[in-house]
Amino acid sequence: MSRLALAVAQIVAARDYTCWLLDSIPSAEWFRTPPEGVTHVAWQVGHLAMAEYSLTLRRMRGERHEDERLIGPDFLAAFGRDSRPGLDPGQYPPAPEIRATFDRVHQQALLELEGVDDADLDTPLTQPHRLCRTKMDALWWCSRHEMLHAGPIGLLRRLAGYPPLW
């Protein structure tokens, strides 16, 4: 298996796990915030969409004008690295729109990654990242980052009173 195929398999596995969690939480519950007010599912999912776009598309091949149809600038700002989960659902797109962007970015990433040359994975990123120097680093971080955020999604699910999935 090529390095690219292995990295893509890890991204897919992480996404499958996240979707398994999300599919057990009605979208009407995505803005539920625990009393501590730390985060909600909607922000976690929007942040994952932004991160996958940034790591697998923008940093791999640069920004493109058509990316605005994939994930708009307002979405990127609402869920970017420096954003914080807000308690007002009105400051975000509706949960089904967040999920659609999450799914659309993932489909586009998988489509474009098919065309990446394995030899190109050691080249520096088109935009710097504090944890990644090369394209390969960005792909590995994409799957790890997703699993990192699956934890809070699972915790939020349980805090909302849903039973364990296993």
Residue pairs with C-beta under 8 A, 6 or more apart in sequence:
1 9
2 118
3 118
3 121
3 136
4 113
4 116
4 118
4 121
4 139
7 121
7 136
7 139
7 140
7 142
7 143
8 110
8 113
8 139
10 139
10 140
10 143
11 52
11 56
11 109
11 110
11 139
11 142
11 143
11 146
12 110
13 143
14 142
14 143
14 144
14 146
14 147
14 150
15 106
15 146
17 146
17 147
17 150
18 48
18 146
18 149
18 150
18 153
20 165
21 150
21 153
21 154
21 157
21 165
22 41
22 45
22 99
22 153
24 157
24 162
24 165
25 41
25 153
25 156
25 157
25 160
25 162
27 94
27 95
27 96
27 99
28 95
29 41
29 160
30 40
30 41
30 42
30 45
30 95
30 98
31 40
31 41
31 42
31 89
31 92
31 95
32 40
32 41
32 156
32 160
33 39
33 40
33 85
33 87
34 156
34 159
37 87
38 85
39 85
39 152
39 156
40 85
40 156
41 95
41 153
41 156
41 157
42 89
42 92
42 95
42 98
43 79
43 83
43 85
43 86
43 92
44 85
44 149
44 152
44 153
44 156
45 98
45 99
45 102
45 153
46 75
46 78
46 79
46 92
46 93
46 98
46 101
46 102
47 79
47 80
47 83
47 149
48 102
48 145
48 146
48 149
49 71
49 75
49 79
49 98
49 101
49 102
49 105
49 106
50 71
50 75
50 76
50 79
50 80
50 81
51 81
51 142
51 145
51 146
52 105
52 106
52 109
52 142
52 146
53 67
53 70
53 71
53 76
53 105
53 109
55 129
55 132
55 138
55 139
55 141
55 142
55 145
56 109
56 112
56 113
56 138
56 139
56 142
57 67
57 70
57 105
57 108
57 109
57 112
58 67
58 126
58 127
59 125
59 126
59 127
59 129
59 132
59 135
59 138
60 112
60 113
60 116
60 125
60 126
60 135
60 138
61 112
61 126
62 126
62 127
70 101
70 104
70 105
70 108
71 101
71 104
71 105
75 93
75 101
77 83
78 91
78 92
78 93
86 92
92 98
93 101
113 139
116 135
120 135
121 134
121 135
121 136
121 139
122 134
122 135
122 136
123 134
123 135
124 133
124 134
124 135
125 132
125 133
125 134
125 135
125 137
125 138
129 137
129 138
129 141
131 137
131 141
132 138
132 140
132 141
158 164
